[in-house]
Amino acid sequence: MTDISTAEHELETSPAFWRSQEMLLLQQVTALMGKDLSPEAVLYEMLHLLSELLGLNRGRIVLLDESGKSGSIRYAYGLTRDEISRGRYALDEGITGLVLARGQQIIVQDIDKDPLFLGRMIERSKLPAGAVSFIALPIRIDQKTVGVLACHRIRRRARPLSDDLSILRILATLTGQILHLQTYVEEKTEALRQRNEMLSRALETRTSRYGIIGSSPQLLRAISELERVSDATASVLLLGESGTGKELFARALHLASPRRDKPFIRVNCAAIPDTLFESELFGYERGAFTGAQTARAGWFEQADGGTIFLDEIGELPLGMQTKLLRTLQEGTITRLGGKREVRVDVRLVAATNRDLAAEVGRGTFRQDLYYRLNVIPIHLPSLASRREDIPALALHFLSRTNQANQRNVSFSTAAIERLQAHGWPGNIRELSNLIERMVLLTDHSPLTAADVERFLPGMAGETPAPAPVSAPMPAVALPPAMPFTGMEVVRPYVAASSHSAEELRGAVARCGGNKSRAAQLLGLTARQFNYRWQKISAQE
């Protein structure tokens, strides 16, 4: 027995033995981190191994609460539930509270002789009879103390205190990283959950309800803002680059509002001569000017009970800005040549691609009207910021143009990718016009990336003409061999084995399950696509 005890003592005093124990602890903890990111599992096992391998007993991790004014035990080993429940500390309260408040490690050599040690959790009779030490180290995240790693240490152990401190510092740092990773994952998970919820709601009702194509986060955020203010009566100012679909958003706001069954009136301020603004917006009485044989209600009266959309409101002359402001403030208009006020109930939606704040600074736009319009500003995203919507928009415009012109042009996958890569300074309007031009001027299908390249604006901002062909076709005419008969134009014969099952499934996936669009993407008619689809389905 004496020889065995001596051997055990020599082993426990050997630095190599303790190094192996430390390495085993770190290996076990890091291996567990690779399998489970849950702090509960990793930190509990870390405290367990501290006790079993290194003799640092009753380990606990105290974390600050949300108020940052106190902390409580969140993870522990060797403590009962009742003992854990008593482990609450205000800042500067006891040894643990001091570490929480000051962020510095504290070592109590003998808990019986330190007046700051509370002894709140464990009765002294349950601890060893000899001197017991207490070690508490701060846990930090981004240089901020968020908790404390603490444990008991038997002083008679044959292991240097400095070694215990070294491994505890490593574990305190590791604990901070684990907690930081948990916070990061929770934030990302919550952000993804919110985005998925937003996308789900939008894809189910919003875009289809308003006729707006796309599902990008930027677009859905704008629609969400639009719906949140749809029941209000305050003016809405739509901001964004030219061609981003302001009229479509104005209609969407009208459709989402309680005024949906009342008139929606669109007025393009850029298309009205300065001398006609008042009569167009507010109407006129008979005899108000030469040629006014009858009275006429203006756009505001015609929009009574509904919504009026003033597009390009930055073009409004200063004189009309004053009268518009009065109408918005008082809810009345006076016809040109009239003497009585007419009350109107109108929700104003305005749009501009100008910087109205800069226009106010230059004195070309009234400041009071700007503040009146800018109650609810909604920024519409540019097409370049929502590139993931380009395939759906391109196929929508392609289908519409094909139907309007009795054509059957399609895009290859590479053509769609080339459209996505373009900068689109003219936004959705530019995309729509480009696709219409390609459909009308091309003589083959499907269109490739090179075809798209030919029609895109050149370096000088000019649109190159389509590549010459041996027998050019009229812009709108159908090929002579395929006269229009009221039916879909038939494509040239394509072998039944022209596309693999993977290509068919990939096209359907890219088109969100829409087989008609998938057929266009592959250069097939709906009938040709359905034949191939049924064929691969039968083989499975």
C-alpha positions in Angstrom: 0.0 0.0 0.0 2.9 2.3 0.9 4.5 1.8 -2.5 1.2 2.4 -4.3 0.6 5.6 -2.4 4.1 6.8 -3.1 3.7 6.1 -6.8 0.4 7.9 -6.9 1.9 10.9 -5.1 4.8 11.0 -7.5 2.4 10.8 -10.4 0.2 13.7 -9.1 3.2 15.9 -8.5 4.6 15.3 -12.0 4.2 18.3 -14.4 3.8 15.9 -17.3 0.7 14.3 -15.6 -1.0 17.6 -15.1 -0.2 18.7 -18.7 -1.8 15.5 -20.0 -4.9 16.2 -17.9 -5.1 19.7 -19.2 -4.7 18.5 -22.8 -7.4 15.9 -22.3 -9.8 18.5 -20.9 -9.2 20.8 -23.9 -9.5 18.0 -26.4 -12.8 16.9 -24.9 -14.3 20.4 -24.8 -13.3 21.3 -28.3 -14.5 17.9 -29.6 -17.9 18.6 -28.0 -18.0 22.1 -29.5 -17.6 20.5 -33.0 -20.6 18.3 -32.4 -22.9 20.6 -30.4 -23.1 24.4 -30.5 -25.4 24.4 -27.5 -23.7 26.2 -24.6 -25.6 24.1 -22.1 -23.9 20.8 -23.2 -20.4 22.3 -23.7 -20.2 24.4 -20.6 -21.6 21.8 -18.3 -19.1 19.2 -19.6 -16.3 21.8 -19.2 -17.1 22.3 -15.5 -17.5 18.6 -15.0 -14.0 17.9 -16.5 -12.5 20.7 -14.4 -13.6 18.8 -11.3 -12.8 15.3 -12.5 -9.4 15.9 -14.1 -8.0 18.9 -12.3 -9.8 18.9 -8.9 -11.3 22.4 -9.3 -14.6 21.7 -7.7 -18.1 23.2 -7.7 -17.5 25.2 -10.9 -20.1 27.7 -11.9 -20.6 30.3 -14.6 -22.5 33.4 -13.5 -23.9 35.7 -16.3 -25.2 39.2 -16.1 -29.0 39.6 -16.6 -30.5 41.9 -19.3 -30.4 44.9 -16.9 -26.7 44.6 -16.4 -27.0 45.3 -12.7 -26.9 41.7 -11.3 -25.9 38.2 -12.3 -27.0 34.7 -11.5 -25.6 31.1 -12.0 -26.5 29.8 -15.4 -24.3 26.7 -15.6 -22.8 24.7 -12.7 -21.4 21.3 -11.7 -21.4 19.8 -8.2 -24.1 22.1 -6.9 -27.7 21.3 -6.1 -30.7 23.2 -7.6 -31.3 24.9 -4.2 -27.6 26.0 -4.1 -27.8 27.3 -7.6 -31.0 29.3 -6.9 -29.1 31.1 -4.1 -26.3 32.1 -6.5 -27.5 35.7 -7.4 -25.2 38.6 -7.0 -25.6 42.4 -7.4 -22.6 44.3 -8.8 -19.9 44.7 -6.1 -21.7 42.2 -3.9 -19.3 39.6 -2.6 -16.3 38.2 -4.6 -18.4 37.3 -7.6 -20.1 40.8 -7.7 -16.7 42.5 -7.5 -15.5 40.5 -10.5 -18.7 41.3 -12.4 -18.3 45.0 -11.7 -14.6 45.4 -12.1 -13.7 42.8 -14.7 -10.6 41.6 -12.7 -9.8 38.1 -11.4 -9.9 37.6 -7.7 -8.2 34.8 -5.7 -9.3 34.1 -2.1 -6.6 32.0 -0.5 -8.8 30.9 2.5 -12.6 31.5 2.3 -12.7 31.3 6.1 -10.5 34.3 6.5 -11.8 36.7 3.8 -14.7 38.9 5.0 -15.8 39.6 1.4 -16.5 35.9 0.8 -20.3 35.5 1.3 -20.5 31.7 1.7 -24.1 32.1 0.5 -24.4 29.0 -1.6 -22.7 26.1 0.3 -22.7 25.5 4.0 -19.1 25.4 5.3 -19.8 22.0 6.9 -20.2 20.4 3.4 -16.7 21.6 2.3 -13.4 19.9 3.2 -12.0 20.6 6.7 -8.7 22.1 5.4 -8.1 25.5 3.8 -10.3 26.0 0.7 -9.5 28.6 -1.9 -11.9 30.4 -4.3 -11.0 31.5 -7.7 -13.1 33.9 -9.8 -12.2 35.1 -13.3 -14.1 37.5 -15.6 -15.8 36.3 -18.9 -15.5 38.9 -21.6 -17.1 39.5 -25.0 -15.7 42.4 -27.1 -13.8 43.7 -24.1 -16.9 43.8 -22.0 -17.4 41.7 -18.8 -20.5 39.6 -19.2 -20.0 37.0 -16.5 -17.7 35.1 -14.1 -16.1 31.7 -14.2 -15.5 30.5 -10.5 -14.6 27.4 -8.6 -13.3 26.0 -5.3 -9.7 24.8 -4.9 -8.3 22.6 -2.1 -5.0 24.2 -1.0 -3.3 21.0 -0.1 -3.3 19.8 -3.7 0.1 19.0 -5.1 -0.3 21.3 -8.1 0.9 24.9 -8.5 -1.8 27.6 -8.3 -0.3 29.3 -11.4 -1.1 26.2 -13.5 -4.7 26.3 -12.3 -5.0 30.0 -13.2 -3.5 29.4 -16.7 -6.1 26.8 -17.6 -8.9 28.8 -16.1 -8.0 31.8 -18.1 -8.1 29.7 -21.3 -11.5 28.3 -20.3 -12.9 31.8 -19.4 -11.8 33.0 -22.9 -13.3 29.9 -24.5 -16.6 30.5 -22.6 -16.8 34.0 -23.9 -16.3 32.8 -27.4 -19.0 30.1 -27.0 -21.5 32.7 -25.6 -20.6 35.2 -28.3 -21.2 32.5 -31.0 -24.5 31.6 -29.4 -25.6 35.2 -29.6 -24.5 35.5 -33.2 -26.3 32.4 -34.2 -29.5 33.5 -32.5 -29.4 36.9 -34.1 -28.8 35.3 -37.6 -31.5 32.7 -37.0 -34.0 35.4 -35.9 -33.1 37.5 -38.9 -33.6 34.5 -41.2 -36.9 33.7 -39.5 -38.2 37.2 -40.0 -37.0 37.3 -43.6 -38.6 33.9 -44.3 -41.8 35.0 -42.7 -41.8 38.2 -44.6 -41.1 36.4 -47.9 -43.8 33.8 -47.2 -46.5 36.5 -46.5 -45.4 38.5 -49.5 -45.2 35.6 -51.9 -48.6 34.3 -50.8 -50.6 37.6 -51.2 -48.7 40.8 -51.9 -47.0 40.6 -55.2 -49.8 38.7 -56.9 -52.4 41.0 -55.3 -50.8 44.2 -56.6 -49.3 42.9 -59.9 -45.8 43.6 -58.7 -43.2 41.1 -60.0 -40.4 40.0 -57.7 -39.6 38.7 -54.2 -36.3 40.3 -53.3 -36.0 41.6 -49.7 -35.7 45.2 -50.9 -38.9 45.0 -52.8 -40.8 43.2 -50.1 -39.6 45.8 -47.5 -41.1 48.6 -49.7 -44.4 46.7 -50.0 -44.4 46.1 -46.3 -44.0 49.9 -45.6 -46.7 50.6 -48.2 -49.2 48.3 -46.4 -48.4 49.6 -43.0 -49.5 53.1 -44.0 -52.3 52.1 -46.4 -55.0 52.9 -43.8 -53.7 56.3 -43.0 -54.7 59.6 -44.7 -51.3 61.3 -44.6 -49.6 62.0 -47.9 -47.1 59.5 -49.2 -44.0 60.4 -51.2 -42.5 57.7 -53.4 -38.8 58.3 -54.0 -36.5 56.4 -56.3 -34.8 56.4 -59.7 -36.7 56.9 -62.9 -38.3 53.6 -64.1 -38.6 51.9 -60.8 -42.4 51.5 -61.0 -43.7 54.4 -59.0 -47.2 54.3 -60.6 -47.5 50.6 -59.9 -46.7 51.3 -56.2 -49.1 54.2 -56.1 -51.9 51.8 -57.4 -50.8 49.2 -54.9 -51.2 51.7 -52.1 -54.6 52.6 -53.4 -55.6 48.9 -53.6 -54.4 48.2 -50.1 -56.3 51.2 -48.6 -60.0 51.5 -47.7 -60.4 53.7 -50.7 -59.8 50.8 -53.1 -63.4 51.0 -54.5 -63.1 54.8 -55.2 -61.3 56.5 -58.1 -57.5 56.3 -58.7 -56.4 59.3 -60.7 -52.9 59.6 -62.2 -51.5 63.0 -63.2 -48.2 63.4 -64.9 -47.0 66.8 -63.9 -44.2 66.8 -66.4 -46.7 66.5 -69.3 -48.9 69.6 -68.3 -48.0 73.0 -69.6 -47.6 75.6 -66.9 -50.6 77.6 -68.1 -52.9 74.6 -67.8 -52.0 73.3 -64.3 -54.7 75.1 -62.4 -57.6 74.1 -64.8 -56.3 70.5 -65.0 -56.0 70.0 -61.3 -58.9 72.1 -60.0 -61.2 72.4 -63.0 -62.9 75.5 -64.3 -66.3 77.1 -64.5 -68.2 78.0 -67.7 -66.8 81.2 -69.2 -63.6 81.1 -67.1 -61.6 81.6 -70.3 -62.2 81.7 -74.1 -63.4 78.3 -75.2 -64.8 77.3 -71.8 -68.3 76.5 -73.1 -69.1 74.2 -70.1 -67.8 73.7 -66.6 -65.4 70.9 -66.0 -64.4 69.1 -62.8 -60.6 68.9 -62.3 -58.6 65.9 -61.3 -59.0 66.5 -57.6 -62.8 66.5 -57.8 -62.7 63.4 -60.0 -60.6 61.7 -57.3 -63.0 62.6 -54.5 -63.1 59.7 -52.0 -60.2 58.0 -53.7 -56.5 58.6 -54.4 -54.7 61.1 -56.7 -51.2 60.3 -57.8 -49.1 63.3 -58.8 -46.2 61.9 -60.7 -43.0 64.0 -61.2 -44.3 66.5 -58.7 -41.0 68.3 -58.8 -42.2 69.8 -62.1 -45.0 71.7 -60.4 -44.6 75.5 -60.8 -44.2 77.6 -57.7 -47.5 79.2 -58.1 -49.3 75.9 -58.2 -47.3 74.6 -55.3 -49.0 77.3 -53.1 -52.5 76.3 -54.2 -51.7 72.6 -53.8 -50.5 73.2 -50.2 -53.8 75.1 -49.4 -55.8 72.2 -50.8 -53.9 69.6 -48.8 -54.3 71.7 -45.6 -57.9 72.7 -45.9 -59.3 69.9 -48.0 -61.0 72.3 -50.5 -60.5 73.5 -54.0 -61.7 76.4 -56.0 -62.4 76.0 -59.7 -60.7 78.4 -62.2 -63.2 81.2 -62.6 -65.3 80.0 -59.6 -66.2 81.8 -56.4 -67.2 78.9 -54.1 -65.0 76.3 -52.4 -65.6 72.7 -53.1 -64.7 70.2 -50.4 -62.8 67.1 -51.6 -61.7 64.0 -49.7 -58.5 62.8 -51.5 -55.5 60.8 -50.4 -52.4 62.3 -52.1 -49.6 60.1 -53.4 -46.7 62.0 -55.0 -43.6 60.7 -56.7 -40.3 62.2 -57.9 -36.8 61.1 -58.9 -35.5 64.6 -57.9 -33.9 65.5 -54.6 -36.6 67.7 -53.3 -34.6 68.8 -50.3 -32.0 70.2 -52.7 -34.8 71.8 -54.7 -35.9 73.5 -51.5 -32.4 74.8 -51.0 -32.3 76.3 -54.5 -35.7 77.9 -54.0 -37.5 76.0 -56.7 -39.7 74.0 -54.4 -41.6 75.3 -51.4 -40.3 74.1 -48.1 -43.7 73.9 -46.4 -45.1 71.8 -49.3 -42.0 69.5 -49.1 -42.7 68.9 -45.4 -46.3 68.3 -46.1 -45.5 65.7 -48.8 -42.7 64.1 -47.0 -44.8 62.8 -44.1 -44.4 59.2 -45.2 -41.5 58.7 -47.6 -41.1 55.3 -49.2 -37.9 54.5 -51.1 -38.4 52.2 -54.1 -35.4 50.0 -54.9 -33.5 50.2 -58.2 -33.4 47.2 -60.4 -29.7 46.8 -59.8 -30.3 46.4 -56.1 -32.8 43.5 -56.7 -31.1 41.4 -59.4 -32.7 38.2 -58.1 -36.0 39.6 -59.5 -34.6 40.1 -63.0 -35.4 36.5 -64.3 -39.0 36.7 -63.2 -39.4 40.2 -64.7 -37.7 39.3 -67.9 -40.0 36.3 -68.5 -43.0 38.4 -67.6 -42.2 41.0 -70.2 -41.2 38.3 -72.7 -44.6 36.6 -72.3 -46.5 39.8 -72.6 -44.6 41.0 -75.7 -45.0 37.6 -77.3 -48.7 37.6 -76.8 -49.1 41.2 -78.0 -47.1 40.6 -81.2 -48.0 37.0 -82.0 -44.3 35.9 -81.5 -42.8 33.0 -79.8 -39.3 34.1 -78.7 -37.6 32.5 -75.7 -34.4 33.1 -73.7 -31.6 30.7 -73.0 -30.2 30.3 -69.5 -27.1 32.3 -70.5 -29.3 35.1 -71.9 -31.1 35.4 -68.5 -27.7 35.5 -66.7 -26.5 38.2 -69.1 -29.6 40.3 -68.3 -28.9 39.9 -64.6 -25.3 41.1 -65.0 -26.4 44.4 -66.7 -26.4 47.6 -64.6 -29.9 48.8 -65.8 -29.6 52.5 -65.2 -33.1 52.8 -66.7 -34.4 50.2 -64.2 -37.6 48.2 -65.0 -38.6 50.5 -67.9 -35.3 49.9 -69.6 -35.6 46.1 -69.2 -39.2 46.1 -70.5 -38.2 48.2 -73.6 -35.1 46.1 -74.3 -37.1 42.8 -74.3 -39.8 44.3 -76.5 -37.1 45.4 -79.0 -35.4 42.0 -78.9 -38.7 40.2 -79.5 -39.6 42.4 -82.5 -36.2 42.5 -84.2 -34.9 39.0 -83.7 -35.3 36.2 -86.3 -34.5 33.2 -84.2 -35.1 31.6 -80.9 -34.0 31.0 -78.2 -32.0 34.2 -77.7 -28.4 33.7 -76.4 -26.2 35.8 -74.3 -24.5 37.1 -77.4 -28.0 38.2 -78.8 -28.7 40.1 -75.6 -25.2 41.7 -75.8 -26.0 43.1 -79.3 -29.2 44.8 -78.0 -27.7 46.2 -74.8 -26.6 49.9 -74.9 -23.1 50.4 -76.2 -20.2 52.2 -74.4 -21.4 55.5 -75.9 -24.9 55.0 -74.6 -26.3 54.0 -78.0 -28.2 50.9 -78.9 -26.5 49.0 -81.7 -28.6 47.6 -84.5 -29.2 43.9 -84.6 -26.7 41.8 -86.4 -27.5 41.6 -90.2 -29.1 38.5 -91.5 -29.3 37.2 -95.0 -33.1 37.7 -95.3 -34.2 40.3 -92.6 -37.8 40.2 -91.4 -40.2 43.0 -90.9 -40.2 44.3 -87.4 -43.6 42.9 -86.5 -44.4 40.4 -89.2 -44.3 36.7 -88.7 -42.1 34.4 -90.7 -43.8 33.6 -94.1 -44.0 29.9 -93.3 -45.9 30.6 -90.1 -48.9 32.9 -90.8 -50.8 33.9 -87.7 -54.1 31.9 -87.4 -55.1 32.9 -83.9 -53.2 29.9 -82.5 -49.8 29.9 -80.8 -47.0 30.2 -83.3 -45.4 26.7 -83.9 -41.7 26.4 -83.4 -39.5 24.4 -85.8 -39.3 20.7 -85.1 -37.2 19.8 -82.1 -36.1 16.2 -81.4 -37.8 14.5 -78.4 -34.4 13.9 -76.8 -33.3 17.5 -77.2 -33.3 18.1 -73.4 -32.3 15.9 -70.5 -34.4 15.3 -67.4 -32.0 17.4 -65.4 -32.4 20.4 -67.8 -36.2 20.2 -67.6 -36.3 20.0 -63.8 -33.7 22.8 -63.6 -35.8 25.1 -65.8 -38.9 24.4 -63.8 -37.0 25.1 -60.5 -35.6 28.4 -61.9 -39.1 29.5 -63.0 -40.7 28.8 -59.6 -42.7 25.8 -60.9 -44.2 27.6 -63.8 -43.9 25.1 -66.7 -45.0 27.7 -69.4 -42.1 29.9 -68.4 -39.8 26.9 -68.2 -40.8 26.0 -71.8 -39.9 29.6 -72.9 -36.6 29.4 -71.1 -35.7 26.2 -73.0 -36.9 27.4 -76.4 -39.8 24.9 -76.5 -43.6 25.2 -77.0 -45.8 24.4 -74.1 -46.8 21.2 -76.0 -43.2 20.2 -76.6 -42.3 20.8 -73.0 -45.3 18.8 -71.6 -44.5 15.9 -73.9 -41.0 15.7 -72.5 -42.1 16.3 -68.9 -44.7 13.4 -69.1 -42.0 11.2 -70.6 -39.5 11.7 -67.8 -42.3 11.3 -65.2 -43.3 8.0 -66.7 -39.7 6.7 -66.5 -39.4 7.5 -62.8 
